């Protein structure tokens, strides 16, 4: 199975990124986690992106706040799918990071999840790998069924309490 690269611009992004890590662990998807900054360690970030395919990665998750150029910098140096997580880390409540991540120029796509949407980034990365991995696709389907069962259980509780 291919692995997922998880790159954060700062270790202060870790509390958000941990939700992606937890999601990948639950699905038994291998991953590596690194801290590379688009601005402070651009050479290391570029080297990671350039070599990622040869190193067995199938997709990259990039989390960054404020100017949030990390996902775009990585995407500029690989043809692997890059998923950006805009991190709420400034007085603009993450809107700056969202716009920096989602507004990529034509030709360099970055899939972007919600502000602090690391769980969905992990799920999207797993879905990308599941295109060619039937076992992983099955685990994703089972997880969805489990989530639906939980909602239906909550619905039953609410119905019993309020419906006569």
Secondary structure, DSSP 4 states (H G I P E B T S, - for coil): --EEEEEESSGGGHHHHHHHHHHHHHTT--EEEEE--TTTSHHHHHHHHHHTTTTTEEEEEEEEETT--HHHHHHTT-SSEEEEEEE--STTTTHHHHHHHH-PPTTS--EEE-TT-HHHHHHHHHHHHHTT-HHHHHHHHHHHHHHHHHHHHHHHHHHHHH--
